[in-house]
């Protein structure tokens, strides 16, 4: 994703009548409607670098998983978000794995702290 934060507005033609409104939205609420055009892509692009950093700095694991299991879970979440970021058509080679990893993200969401 390029431009202002995760906004797609900078990728639009300079004469697009919506640009002023998008700028106003960013000023008022911190994001514009272009971020919702593909909200899954926006969320994946936001989460991916943060999950990668989490893996680097994390010093623990949930009580119901070993350190190795937790590392594998985080790796799988990272893998799924990378697929979404890399494949704009979402024609994944392993769609079931992507879906399972996203369910894992939901299941483990509240464990993403250290």
C-alpha positions, -999 to 999 in steps of 0.1 A, spaced: 0 0 0 13 34 -9 6 70 -2 -7 85 30 -8 58 56 -29 30 40 -49 54 18 -52 47 -19 -61 83 -26 -25 91 -38 -29 65 -65 -59 82 -80 -56 107 -109 -49 143 -96 -82 155 -112 -103 130 -93 -132 150 -77 -130 128 -45 -95 138 -35 -105 168 -15 -131 148 4 -106 121 11 -81 146 25 -108 161 47 -116 126 60 -79 119 68 -77 152 87 -109 146 106 -107 109 115 -71 98 106 -81 77 76 -102 81 44 -127 59 28 -102 44 3 -89 23 32 -123 5 33 -123 -3 -4 -105 -35 5 -105 -34 42 -90 -69 45 -60 -57 24 -56 -26 46 -57 -47 78 -33 -72 64 -8 -45 54 -11 -29 89 -8 -62 108 20 -79 88 50 -57 98 37 -56 134 34 -94 136 69 -97 123 82 -73 149 61 -91 176 79 -123 167 113 -105 171 106 -90 205 82 -114 221 96 -130 253 68 -154 262 40 -177 251 5 -185 261 0 -210 289 -17 -235 266 12 -237 242 49 -244 243 74 -218 231 78 -238 199 41 -241 193 36 -204 199 64 -195 174 48 -218 148 14 -201 154 29 -167 149 48 -178 118 16 -191 104 -2 -159 110 26 -140 94 25 -163 64 -12 -157 59 -10 -120 61 20 -121 37 -2 -140 12 -29 -114 14 -5 -85 10 14 -102 -19 -16 -115 -39 -40 -86 -48 -63 -111 -66 -65 -134 -36 -61 -164 -59 -41 -182 -32 -23 -214 -40 -33 -227 -6 -67 -211 2 -75 -235 30 -42 -228 47 -49 -190 45 -83 -195 59 -70 -217 88 -43 -192 96 -68 -164 97 -89 -184 121 -58 -190 142 -52 -152 142 -88 -148 156 -83 -175 181 -49 -162 193 -57 -125 190 -58 -118 227 -25 -136 232 -6 -111 210 11 -93 239 44 -96 258 
